[in-house]
Amino acid sequence: MSPDLWKIWLLVDPRRMLVALFAFLIVLGLAIHMILLSTAEFNWLEDGVPAATVQQVTPVVPQR
């Protein structure tokens, strides 16, 4: 890498760049999820498979 690469941060505010990066990644993640939910094969909300059930846990009583 170039030794003068740090000078890019003199042109661009690092805080703004991080906020823009996080906003872009959130929008990208939401867009991917909405695209998957709109397909019949990858729609996990209406696939007819019931949610996993929670099993009862029997408390273990220590023996003396």
PDB file as gemmi writes it, atoms N, CA and C in Angstrom:
CRYST1    1.000    1.000    1.000  90.00  90.00  90.00 P 1                      
ATOM      1  N   MET A   1       0.842  -1.187   0.000  1.00  0.00           N  
ATOM      2  CA  MET A   1       0.000   0.000   0.000  1.00  0.00           C  
ATOM      3  C   MET A   1       0.882   1.243   0.000  1.00  0.00           C  
ATOM      4  N   SER A   2       0.284   2.289  -0.423  1.00  0.00           N  
ATOM      5  CA  SER A   2       1.004   3.544  -0.495  1.00  0.00           C  
ATOM      6  C   SER A   2       1.187   4.144   0.903  1.00  0.00           C  
ATOM      7  N   PRO A   3       2.346   4.689   1.188  1.00  0.00           N  
ATOM      8  CA  PRO A   3       2.545   5.297   2.512  1.00  0.00           C  
ATOM      9  C   PRO A   3       1.727   6.578   2.704  1.00  0.00           C  
ATOM     10  N   ASP A   4       1.206   7.122   1.635  1.00  0.00           N  
ATOM     11  CA  ASP A   4       0.412   8.355   1.729  1.00  0.00           C  
ATOM     12  C   ASP A   4      -1.086   8.087   1.740  1.00  0.00           C  
ATOM     13  N   LEU A   5      -1.474   6.836   2.001  1.00  0.00           N  
ATOM     14  CA  LEU A   5      -2.889   6.492   1.984  1.00  0.00           C  
ATOM     15  C   LEU A   5      -3.656   7.165   3.111  1.00  0.00           C  
ATOM     16  N   TRP A   6      -3.005   7.503   4.196  1.00  0.00           N  
ATOM     17  CA  TRP A   6      -3.668   8.133   5.326  1.00  0.00           C  
ATOM     18  C   TRP A   6      -4.208   9.512   4.969  1.00  0.00           C  
ATOM     19  N   LYS A   7      -3.710  10.101   3.910  1.00  0.00           N  
ATOM     20  CA  LYS A   7      -4.143  11.451   3.535  1.00  0.00           C  
ATOM     21  C   LYS A   7      -5.581  11.493   3.022  1.00  0.00           C  
ATOM     22  N   ILE A   8      -6.156  10.320   2.699  1.00  0.00           N  
ATOM     23  CA  ILE A   8      -7.553  10.295   2.253  1.00  0.00           C  
ATOM     24  C   ILE A   8      -8.467  10.781   3.367  1.00  0.00           C  
ATOM     25  N   TRP A   9      -8.057  10.552   4.645  1.00  0.00           N  
ATOM     26  CA  TRP A   9      -8.901  10.957   5.770  1.00  0.00           C  
ATOM     27  C   TRP A   9      -8.838  12.459   6.009  1.00  0.00           C  
ATOM     28  N   LEU A  10      -7.934  13.150   5.340  1.00  0.00           N  
ATOM     29  CA  LEU A  10      -7.950  14.612   5.385  1.00  0.00           C  
ATOM     30  C   LEU A  10      -9.053  15.167   4.489  1.00  0.00           C  
ATOM     31  N   LEU A  11      -9.433  14.396   3.479  1.00  0.00           N  
ATOM     32  CA  LEU A  11     -10.495  14.823   2.574  1.00  0.00           C  
ATOM     33  C   LEU A  11     -11.875  14.388   3.049  1.00  0.00           C  
ATOM     34  N   VAL A  12     -11.935  13.225   3.722  1.00  0.00           N  
ATOM     35  CA  VAL A  12     -13.205  12.640   4.122  1.00  0.00           C  
ATOM     36  C   VAL A  12     -13.245  12.558   5.648  1.00  0.00           C  
ATOM     37  N   ASP A  13     -14.357  12.992   6.239  1.00  0.00           N  
ATOM     38  CA  ASP A  13     -14.516  12.916   7.690  1.00  0.00           C  
ATOM     39  C   ASP A  13     -14.758  11.464   8.098  1.00  0.00           C  
ATOM     40  N   PRO A  14     -13.919  10.893   8.957  1.00  0.00           N  
ATOM     41  CA  PRO A  14     -14.065   9.476   9.323  1.00  0.00           C  
ATOM     42  C   PRO A  14     -15.397   9.165  10.002  1.00  0.00           C  
ATOM     43  N   ARG A  15     -15.911  10.082  10.830  1.00  0.00           N  
ATOM     44  CA  ARG A  15     -17.191   9.829  11.498  1.00  0.00           C  
ATOM     45  C   ARG A  15     -18.326   9.745  10.498  1.00  0.00           C  
ATOM     46  N   ARG A  16     -18.332  10.646   9.527  1.00  0.00           N  
ATOM     47  CA  ARG A  16     -19.362  10.605   8.493  1.00  0.00           C  
ATOM     48  C   ARG A  16     -19.263   9.343   7.651  1.00  0.00           C  
ATOM     49  N   MET A  17     -18.027   8.949   7.378  1.00  0.00           N  
ATOM     50  CA  MET A  17     -17.819   7.757   6.563  1.00  0.00           C  
ATOM     51  C   MET A  17     -18.320   6.512   7.286  1.00  0.00           C  
ATOM     52  N   LEU A  18     -18.076   6.398   8.598  1.00  0.00           N  
ATOM     53  CA  LEU A  18     -18.558   5.254   9.361  1.00  0.00           C  
ATOM     54  C   LEU A  18     -20.076   5.235   9.449  1.00  0.00           C  
ATOM     55  N   VAL A  19     -20.687   6.395   9.657  1.00  0.00           N  
ATOM     56  CA  VAL A  19     -22.151   6.467   9.700  1.00  0.00           C  
ATOM     57  C   VAL A  19     -22.730   6.079   8.342  1.00  0.00           C  
ATOM     58  N   ALA A  20     -22.127   6.566   7.273  1.00  0.00           N  
ATOM     59  CA  ALA A  20     -22.604   6.218   5.933  1.00  0.00           C  
ATOM     60  C   ALA A  20     -22.417   4.722   5.662  1.00  0.00           C  
ATOM     61  N   LEU A  21     -21.300   4.159   6.100  1.00  0.00           N  
ATOM     62  CA  LEU A  21     -21.051   2.728   5.900  1.00  0.00           C  
ATOM     63  C   LEU A  21     -22.075   1.890   6.653  1.00  0.00           C  
ATOM     64  N   PHE A  22     -22.338   2.212   7.925  1.00  0.00           N  
ATOM     65  CA  PHE A  22     -23.309   1.451   8.707  1.00  0.00           C  
ATOM     66  C   PHE A  22     -24.712   1.599   8.141  1.00  0.00           C  
ATOM     67  N   ALA A  23     -25.065   2.803   7.697  1.00  0.00           N  
ATOM     68  CA  ALA A  23     -26.389   3.002   7.097  1.00  0.00           C  
ATOM     69  C   ALA A  23     -26.523   2.176   5.818  1.00  0.00           C  
ATOM     70  N   PHE A  24     -25.486   2.165   4.994  1.00  0.00           N  
ATOM     71  CA  PHE A  24     -25.508   1.371   3.769  1.00  0.00           C  
ATOM     72  C   PHE A  24     -25.649  -0.114   4.072  1.00  0.00           C  
ATOM     73  N   LEU A  25     -24.907  -0.611   5.066  1.00  0.00           N  
ATOM     74  CA  LEU A  25     -24.974  -2.033   5.399  1.00  0.00           C  
ATOM     75  C   LEU A  25     -26.341  -2.413   5.960  1.00  0.00           C  
ATOM     76  N   ILE A  26     -26.968  -1.539   6.733  1.00  0.00           N  
ATOM     77  CA  ILE A  26     -28.307  -1.823   7.254  1.00  0.00           C  
ATOM     78  C   ILE A  26     -29.317  -1.860   6.113  1.00  0.00           C  
ATOM     79  N   VAL A  27     -29.243  -0.903   5.213  1.00  0.00           N  
ATOM     80  CA  VAL A  27     -30.157  -0.883   4.065  1.00  0.00           C  
ATOM     81  C   VAL A  27     -29.931  -2.108   3.186  1.00  0.00           C  
ATOM     82  N   LEU A  28     -28.685  -2.486   2.977  1.00  0.00           N  
ATOM     83  CA  LEU A  28     -28.376  -3.665   2.176  1.00  0.00           C  
ATOM     84  C   LEU A  28     -28.924  -4.932   2.828  1.00  0.00           C  
ATOM     85  N   GLY A  29     -28.751  -5.063   4.141  1.00  0.00           N  
ATOM     86  CA  GLY A  29     -29.282  -6.225   4.851  1.00  0.00           C  
ATOM     87  C   GLY A  29     -30.796  -6.297   4.785  1.00  0.00           C  
ATOM     88  N   LEU A  30     -31.455  -5.174   4.983  1.00  0.00           N  
ATOM     89  CA  LEU A  30     -32.923  -5.150   4.888  1.00  0.00           C  
ATOM     90  C   LEU A  30     -33.389  -5.472   3.474  1.00  0.00           C  
ATOM     91  N   ALA A  31     -32.691  -4.964   2.477  1.00  0.00           N  
ATOM     92  CA  ALA A  31     -33.071  -5.251   1.090  1.00  0.00           C  
ATOM     93  C   ALA A  31     -32.925  -6.736   0.778  1.00  0.00           C  
ATOM     94  N   ILE A  32     -31.849  -7.347   1.237  1.00  0.00           N  
ATOM     95  CA  ILE A  32     -31.657  -8.784   0.999  1.00  0.00           C  
ATOM     96  C   ILE A  32     -32.757  -9.581   1.681  1.00  0.00           C  
ATOM     97  N   HIS A  33     -33.101  -9.224   2.914  1.00  0.00           N  
ATOM     98  CA  HIS A  33     -34.167  -9.938   3.610  1.00  0.00           C  
ATOM     99  C   HIS A  33     -35.509  -9.768   2.904  1.00  0.00           C  
ATOM    100  N   MET A  34     -35.810  -8.576   2.433  1.00  0.00           N  
ATOM    101  CA  MET A  34     -37.083  -8.355   1.742  1.00  0.00           C  
ATOM    102  C   MET A  34     -37.132  -9.123   0.420  1.00  0.00           C  
ATOM    103  N   ILE A  35     -36.004  -9.188  -0.272  1.00  0.00           N  
ATOM    104  CA  ILE A  35     -35.962  -9.957  -1.522  1.00  0.00           C  
ATOM    105  C   ILE A  35     -36.191 -11.435  -1.234  1.00  0.00           C  
ATOM    106  N   LEU A  36     -35.549 -11.956  -0.191  1.00  0.00           N  
ATOM    107  CA  LEU A  36     -35.741 -13.365   0.155  1.00  0.00           C  
ATOM    108  C   LEU A  36     -37.171 -13.642   0.613  1.00  0.00           C  
ATOM    109  N   LEU A  37     -37.762 -12.725   1.362  1.00  0.00           N  
ATOM    110  CA  LEU A  37     -39.142 -12.922   1.818  1.00  0.00           C  
ATOM    111  C   LEU A  37     -40.138 -12.863   0.673  1.00  0.00           C  
ATOM    112  N   SER A  38     -39.780 -12.225  -0.412  1.00  0.00           N  
ATOM    113  CA  SER A  38     -40.706 -12.122  -1.539  1.00  0.00           C  
ATOM    114  C   SER A  38     -40.676 -13.366  -2.426  1.00  0.00           C  
ATOM    115  N   THR A  39     -39.721 -14.265  -2.216  1.00  0.00           N  
ATOM    116  CA  THR A  39     -39.670 -15.494  -3.004  1.00  0.00           C  
ATOM    117  C   THR A  39     -40.429 -16.601  -2.293  1.00  0.00           C  
ATOM    118  N   ALA A  40     -40.911 -17.567  -3.048  1.00  0.00           N  
ATOM    119  CA  ALA A  40     -41.656 -18.670  -2.463  1.00  0.00           C  
ATOM    120  C   ALA A  40     -40.721 -19.671  -1.792  1.00  0.00           C  
ATOM    121  N   GLU A  41     -39.533 -19.840  -2.324  1.00  0.00           N  
ATOM    122  CA  GLU A  41     -38.624 -20.861  -1.805  1.00  0.00           C  
ATOM    123  C   GLU A  41     -37.948 -20.449  -0.499  1.00  0.00           C  
ATOM    124  N   PHE A  42     -37.648 -19.174  -0.355  1.00  0.00           N  
ATOM    125  CA  PHE A  42     -36.876 -18.712   0.802  1.00  0.00           C  
ATOM    126  C   PHE A  42     -37.699 -17.918   1.802  1.00  0.00           C  
ATOM    127  N   ASN A  43     -39.031 -17.923   1.685  1.00  0.00           N  
ATOM    128  CA  ASN A  43     -39.869 -17.217   2.641  1.00  0.00           C  
ATOM    129  C   ASN A  43     -40.030 -18.086   3.876  1.00  0.00           C  
ATOM    130  N   TRP A  44     -39.323 -17.748   4.938  1.00  0.00           N  
ATOM    131  CA  TRP A  44     -39.343 -18.558   6.155  1.00  0.00           C  
ATOM    132  C   TRP A  44     -40.532 -18.239   7.049  1.00  0.00           C  
ATOM    133  N   LEU A  45     -41.304 -17.210   6.720  1.00  0.00           N  
ATOM    134  CA  LEU A  45     -42.453 -16.866   7.554  1.00  0.00           C  
ATOM    135  C   LEU A  45     -43.705 -17.653   7.178  1.00  0.00           C  
ATOM    136  N   GLU A  46     -43.850 -17.978   5.905  1.00  0.00           N  
ATOM    137  CA  GLU A  46     -45.053 -18.665   5.438  1.00  0.00           C  
ATOM    138  C   GLU A  46     -44.739 -20.016   4.808  1.00  0.00           C  
ATOM    139  N   ASP A  47     -43.764 -20.734   5.339  1.00  0.00           N  
ATOM    140  CA  ASP A  47     -43.392 -22.013   4.744  1.00  0.00           C  
ATOM    141  C   ASP A  47     -44.170 -23.191   5.322  1.00  0.00           C  
ATOM    142  N   GLY A  48     -44.992 -22.965   6.328  1.00  0.00           N  
ATOM    143  CA  GLY A  48     -45.808 -24.023   6.886  1.00  0.00           C  
ATOM    144  C   GLY A  48     -45.118 -24.876   7.927  1.00  0.00           C  
ATOM    145  N   VAL A  49     -43.857 -24.605   8.190  1.00  0.00           N  
ATOM    146  CA  VAL A  49     -43.130 -25.364   9.204  1.00  0.00           C  
ATOM    147  C   VAL A  49     -43.380 -24.686  10.550  1.00  0.00           C  
ATOM    148  N   PRO A  50     -43.893 -25.429  11.533  1.00  0.00           N  
ATOM    149  CA  PRO A  50     -44.146 -24.801  12.831  1.00  0.00           C  
ATOM    150  C   PRO A  50     -42.847 -24.425  13.534  1.00  0.00           C  
ATOM    151  N   ALA A  51     -42.966 -23.457  14.411  1.00  0.00           N  
ATOM    152  CA  ALA A  51     -41.792 -23.019  15.163  1.00  0.00           C  
ATOM    153  C   ALA A  51     -41.354 -24.121  16.120  1.00  0.00           C  
ATOM    154  N   ALA A  52     -40.112 -24.101  16.459  1.00  0.00           N  
ATOM    155  CA  ALA A  52     -39.574 -25.111  17.375  1.00  0.00           C  
ATOM    156  C   ALA A  52     -40.233 -24.955  18.742  1.00  0.00           C  
ATOM    157  N   THR A  53     -40.557 -26.068  19.361  1.00  0.00           N  
ATOM    158  CA  THR A  53     -41.181 -26.028  20.681  1.00  0.00           C  
ATOM    159  C   THR A  53     -40.114 -26.116  21.755  1.00  0.00           C  
ATOM    160  N   VAL A  54     -40.430 -25.524  22.878  1.00  0.00           N  
ATOM    161  CA  VAL A  54     -39.511 -25.556  24.012  1.00  0.00           C  
ATOM    162  C   VAL A  54     -39.864 -26.744  24.883  1.00  0.00           C  
ATOM    163  N   GLN A  55     -38.891 -27.549  25.183  1.00  0.00           N  
ATOM    164  CA  GLN A  55     -39.127 -28.720  26.014  1.00  0.00           C  
ATOM    165  C   GLN A  55     -39.032 -28.331  27.484  1.00  0.00           C  
ATOM    166  N   GLN A  56     -39.827 -29.026  28.278  1.00  0.00           N  
ATOM    167  CA  GLN A  56     -39.786 -28.782  29.713  1.00  0.00           C  
ATOM    168  C   GLN A  56     -38.496 -29.351  30.296  1.00  0.00           C  
ATOM    169  N   VAL A  57     -37.876 -28.582  31.153  1.00  0.00           N  
ATOM    170  CA  VAL A  57     -36.650 -29.019  31.798  1.00  0.00           C  
ATOM    171  C   VAL A  57     -37.000 -29.460  33.211  1.00  0.00           C  
ATOM    172  N   THR A  58     -36.618 -30.664  33.544  1.00  0.00           N  
ATOM    173  CA  THR A  58     -36.867 -31.181  34.888  1.00  0.00           C  
ATOM    174  C   THR A  58     -35.714 -30.747  35.787  1.00  0.00           C  
ATOM    175  N   PRO A  59     -36.025 -30.017  36.856  1.00  0.00           N  
ATOM    176  CA  PRO A  59     -34.929 -29.590  37.738  1.00  0.00           C  
ATOM    177  C   PRO A  59     -34.300 -30.785  38.443  1.00  0.00           C  
ATOM    178  N   VAL A  60     -33.023 -30.753  38.528  1.00  0.00           N  
ATOM    179  CA  VAL A  60     -32.278 -31.830  39.176  1.00  0.00           C  
ATOM    180  C   VAL A  60     -32.054 -31.437  40.632  1.00  0.00           C  
ATOM    181  N   VAL A  61     -32.522 -32.276  41.535  1.00  0.00           N  
ATOM    182  CA  VAL A  61     -32.338 -32.016  42.957  1.00  0.00           C  
ATOM    183  C   VAL A  61     -31.098 -32.776  43.417  1.00  0.00           C  
ATOM    184  N   PRO A  62     -30.163 -32.077  43.988  1.00  0.00           N  
ATOM    185  CA  PRO A  62     -28.952 -32.778  44.431  1.00  0.00           C  
ATOM    186  C   PRO A  62     -29.270 -33.732  45.583  1.00  0.00           C  
ATOM    187  N   GLN A  63     -28.693 -34.917  45.537  1.00  0.00           N  
ATOM    188  CA  GLN A  63     -28.907 -35.906  46.587  1.00  0.00           C  
ATOM    189  C   GLN A  63     -27.817 -35.774  47.638  1.00  0.00           C  
ATOM    190  N   ARG A  64     -28.217 -36.038  48.876  1.00  0.00           N  
ATOM    191  CA  ARG A  64     -27.244 -35.891  49.966  1.00  0.00           C  
ATOM    192  C   ARG A  64     -26.728 -37.206  50.416  1.00  0.00           C  
TER     193      ARG A  64                                                      
END                                                                             
